[in-house]
């Protein structure tokens, strides 16, 4: 019955859906079609009132009768299997009995010592009497151990050989028992089953006893109970598939199943023997068993059919009434959903949308209460919108927390779970007990709560209350869920609209809609960044945006790329502001897909600060490069000025010093107008008032940074105005350049743009001036260090007393002198000078007198030497003289001439005190390069030896100097140097 009702309701729902669709069509246009549809509906309903119950009962009756028939089949099959097993057991007992009798006969044939003896007449007579007492035995034979040779038989037709033993099969449970194949015996004139038993002695076969079993006796059914003999039994030999029953009846081997087609076959095996009993069950026997109780069932089924027809008519009428109510409710809900969808697609305010949804729920869906709630910071729900009987919600606390009773309602559960809850009845819902009495008092019987999602999370809960129970069926639930989805979509649309407006109006980039290079629409930021009132660009050509025609042409060339790639980006576009200032912007264009492909959207990103920062960075880097690469102050200033006007904010930079007279001295300059910068000297006199003073003069006087972001306007009455205007020095900054602890000069930066000096650019100019000041200080320090190094080098290589080169200077000089002599193929003479009588001067007049004498001697020797010669003091009264440029062939003469000249240094006495003089002599030893050697150390040793030779016999010597080549092969002694 339930299946029938579901089937009917399903068809009726489909019909109602069809009717609902038709009702949407204009009645006036389809009145005839509506009448036909109405009549068709009546006919269909009449058929459904009676045909479906009858069909349902028929199906159920068919199923029941089929089940009863299957039970009849099962019962007949079970009875057949039981009776066939009884018949199989009877056959087993007969075979067991026959084998037992043969075992007894075998035992009688054995002798008293349990040995088999030949048959005696008495034994043969006894066997014949035994066989006469067993009418079932047709014949009896004793066979030899081979199982084939007949030794004795009761058959009148004796044979020498019986059937071979291989034609017999062993009985598994009795290995000495054998069964032969069922066959027709011509001697006996009937079908028989051969049987044999074997006698064994010491595990050796003695002889066999064999006897055929008459098949008619073997298969006799008379010993079965009468109620078991109602079946047609068929005994089948499983060894070869022979039907023993048909062999007995037909005297031929025929497959019993080939000629009979029963309903089924029940079979039972003969335990322990290779036979199976089959029962052929015909369909007529099953049908007889089935029809014994069919009449009673058929009467009951007919009665049920009549009752179902009556109940169906009642249910159909009741369902019609419920369906009409349901259709009206669905119509109301569909109207509610349609109005809610329209409202969600048109509303521009969230609060207005939520309130209209609640009002529509009351107006169209006839709910008693409709509300949308959201928890606040305390997890208590506040009403975002409510309509209907609001008294229900007075003093009602609804919580989002799960650990308080106020949070166990439908609204709290939906907020936490995110799944809708449909309360069919307040009466049957224990979880809503705290709200039950208040709801029933206001006539509320059911409610539902559904989540409203935003950004994938529950944002609020939509809850409605109705005066009837069980109204939230599947279709109503689907409609309410769709309404919540529409609310979410409407909220998202409002948010997207507000976001889009915020992005356009509050965007930090200008946005322009351009068609054929005419501005169609802009956002507020685009006009703001260009210093124009809102809407000032609409309808104007884009040429008015650019600083000059060159920028306009550069953008025009990019339109081909825009048409090909659908987008383009142009960096560093110079735009003109309304106040005349230049704005640097990065422009990005996107081609829109329209009919003519001539509409594009452009964004203008103000990168003036970025461009300024880049230029400031370049200025700082350039200044740093100048500071690092310059080697003196003049180069530093020149490099700095030149680098600071290269790809920076400034187009003129100069460094000048103001003298006490008020006149400007330009130290270095670079950029526009700096070549004639001396013209401003006429404006730097005392006659200029403070208000007309140039920035550079004010910076010099105030000893601090001074700037003007519009110097051109401020100096309109200044005599230098023409010069400033011609060179476009719009913004000017001057800052002191400190060198050491005082202002050394003023560094001035000029820019063609007004208002370029902000906090960042001023800090940069200070940084550049500080960097140059530090660089100047470092150059000064470097210069002082170099001077000190030169002085230290001078002191390290010169004798303090005489000012002559010392031992270190001599050691550095000699290798160079020898190298020159080798290069020019000349000779060098190295002479070691030692004073004679110098110790007596020290002893007589003191060391101060000796030092004074050495100073005078050094001056005299240095004055007497040639420009190519060199003299150094080794220490004490020892000196070394080096004579370069000597000709190889004239060395002796040239040396002698120089020695004669040098002796003049000691020919005059030396004043050691006032009025006191002292005299000394000289002894010189000379070694020649390359004659006396090529190594410096060796030559000094030779000169030292020659000097000692010259000091010998000072009173009798002819010359005061001695050449080392006159020493012969004497080894040099320990060197003096």
PyMOL commands that set and color helices and strands:
alter all, ss='L'
color gray80, all
select helices_A, chain A and resi 2-23+31-109+121-132+165-167+215-218+226-228+244-250+283-291+294-346+350-363+390-393+405-407+410-417+430-441+474-505+524-529+542-545+549-557+559-565+608-629+633-644+674-683+690-692+695-702+711-714+721-726+759-796+807-824+838-845+847-864+888-902+904-907+936-951+964-966
alter helices_A, ss='H'
color red, helices_A
select strands_A, chain A and resi 141-143+150-153+169-171+174-179+183-185+190-201+204-214+233-237+242-243+264-269+275-281+369-375+381-388+421-423+446-454+457-466+510-515+518-522+567-576+582-591+599-606+652-658+664-671+706-708+731-739+742-751+827-836+870-875+878-886+910-913+916-918+921-929+961-963
alter strands_A, ss='S'
color yellow, strands_A
deselect
rebuild
show_as cartoon
